[in-house]
Amino acid sequence: MILGRKQFRDGPTPKIPVPIDRIDGVIFDMDGVVTDTARLHARCWKRVFDEYLRARSETTGEGLRPFDEDDYLRYVDGKPRYDGVESFLASRAITLEHGSSSDPPGFDSVCALGNLKDQDFERAVKEEGVTPFESTLALLRSLRSLGVSTALISSSRHAKAILTAAGIANLFDAIVDGVDADTLGLPGKPDPAIFLTAARHLGITPSRAAVVEDALAGVEAGHRGGFSFVIGIDRRSHADALRQHGADIVVEDLSDVELQADPSKD
């Protein structure tokens, strides 16, 4: 299995070959992989958590340590909203009533915090729009031209609307989003359930599929799911952490990937 990019002293760094003979399908995460929405998620989470921590500090007199990028990567990135809230609060030894999905946005429960973030994210998307990564679209088109099926997964309940607005929903043979995950009762990443569901929708086995992720919880889920290989996209300078959590290949961008026959068969 290809484990990473080789480094050379002179000349450009070669592209990493992806053995197309070993896969029948590729499953892509959405945020940070297909669309440039991970930065919006991170910014919205920071705004919501910092407001909550500030209000809590004013009430309890506890010191205020703002939500930072490391918090986002370790506790929130790639997870369903409420799981992310619970994970981050636990890291700060904060216990909050879980509540229900119908809770109004606010600070009164885990669900209320998650709904506040969702409200903020919806506003950000409407104001700023969504931009897909051109390198990802190019890879998707290449895969499909070679007869490799493609699927998209996302913990976001807005995934299908975002893909439709960006005009790229037709690049996927199957989409499993946060609404589907709730309906099916799928646990969130790093559990591989959402990836396994996408593979079933494509009619392929995990051993004949690849996963593309940018989140630590996501690459761990792909590894735990028994997929042929997991590609981690390092957009936040955490390549080593991606490898430690299960990425077999780590690239800064999918333009660094080259589709080719399995090198072991040459």
Buried (B, 14 or more C-beta within 10 A) or exposed (E): EBEBBEEEEEEEEEBBBBBBEBBBBBBBBBBBBBBBBBBBBBBBBBBBBBBBBEEBEEEEEEEEEEBEEEBBBBBBBBBBBBBBBBBBBEEBEBEBEEBEEEBEBBBEBBBBBBBBBBBBBBEBBEEEEBEBBEBBBEBBEBBBEEEBBBBBBBBBBBBBBBBEBBEBBEBBBBBBBBBBBEEEEBEBBBBBBBBBBBBBBBEBBBEBBBBBBBBBBBBBBBBBBBBBBBBBBBBBEBBEBBBEBBBBBBBEBBBBBEBBEBEEEE
